[in-house]
C-alpha cells in the first residue's frame, strides 16, 4: 500500500520512489538558476538606470531639438528614472516621472524627444550578453 509518495516494503521500511532523487536535484538546480538570474538582473538593473540617466544629463541651454533626447533643466526627470525587476515575468521595467512619458511619445503640440527607446535598442544585445555572463558566473559553471 503506497502512502504519500513512499513505498512500504514487507519489512515495514519506507523507501523513496526512484524519481524522488531526480525531483529534488531538479528543484535545487531551478533554485540556483533563479538565484543566479536574480543577482544578474540586479546588477544589470543598476547599469540600465545609469545609462538612461546619462542620456538626460546634458545641460539645458540650448533646448533639445525634436527627435533628440531631452536636455536637463531641473534634474527631476533624471532623478525619477527607476528600473525595477519583476521576478515573476523576469523583466526589467523602466519607470519615470509623469512627463517623461510625454517626452518619450510626444503630444499633439510637441514632437517626440525619445530617450528610453533609443538607449534600450542600442544597448539591448550588450545587456542580454551581460545577463547571460553574470548568470554563468553566479551559477558557478
N, C-alpha and C positions, 0 to 999 in steps of 0.2 A: 504494500500500500504506500503510495507516494504522498508526501506531505511537504508543502512549501518549497519545492524545487530540490528536495533531498530524496534519496532512495534509502529505504530501510532494508538492510541485509538481514539474513536469518539470525545472525548473532546479536542483532539489535544495534549495530554501529551505523551511524549515518555517514554517508559519503556525498561529496558534491557531484552534481551531474557533470558529464565530460565538457560541456560548453561553458561551465562557470569560470574556469581559468581564463578562457578567451574573453569572456564578457568583462571580467574585472580588469584585464590588461587593456582592453579597448577603452574602458572608462578612464583609466589613467592616461592613456595616450590622448584622448579627447580633452581631458583637463589640462594636460601640458600644452596642447595646441592652443586652447582658449587662453591660457595664461600668457603664452608667448605672443599671441595676437594682441591681447590687451596691452602688454608692455610696449610692443612695437607701435601700436596706434597712439599711445600716449606721447611717445617721442615725436612721431610724425605730426600729431595734432599741434604741438608747440611750434614745429618748423613751419607748418602751413600758416598758422596765425602770424608768425613773424614775417613771412613772405607777403602776406596780404597787407599787413600794417606798413611795410616798407613801401608798397606801391602808392599809398596815400600820404606819404611823409614829405613830399615836395612842398616847399613853402608857397603861400598863396600868390602874391603878386608875381607875375600876371595870372589871371584866371585861366583855368583849364579850358581847352578847346573841346567842342563836341567830338565824341568818339575817343577821347583820351581819358586817362584816369583823373579823378578829381584832385585838385591841389588842397593842401591843408590850410584851413583858416583858423579854427579854434582847437582842433585836435580831438573833438568829441567823437567824430566818426572813427578815427584811428583807435581811440581808447575803447570804443564799443564793439570792436570786432572780436568775436569769440568763436572758437571752433570746438565743437563738442563731439564726443564719441558715443554712438548708440550701439551698445553691445548686442542687443537683440538682432538688429539688422546688419551689424558690423559696417556701419557707415560713419563718415566724418561729415558733420553738418556745420555750415557757416551761418552764424547769427550776427546781426549788427543792428545799430540804431535805426529807427523808422525811416529816416530819409535816405539811408543807404540803398534801400530798395528802389527809390525814385531815381537816384543817380545811376544805378545799375541798369534799370529798364527804361528810364525816360518817362516823360509825360507828354500830354498833347502840346504843351507850351515849351518844353525843354527837351533837347536832344539827349540821347544816352551818353553817359560817361562811365562806361563799364570798367570795373576794376577787379571784380571777383572772377568772372568768367574767363578773361584772358590769362590770368595767373594760373587758374586751375588747368586750362587746356595746355598751357606751356609747360607746367611742372608735373602733370599727371603721371607720365611714364616714369619720371625720376622718383616720385613719391611711391609709386607701386613697387619699383625695384627696391627702394629703401625699406618698405614694409616687409617685403619678401626676405631681404637680407637680415633684418632685425629678427624676424620670426625664426630663421635658421639659427641665429646667434643665441636667442633666448631659449630655443627648444633644446639646444645642446648638440646639434648634429651638423 
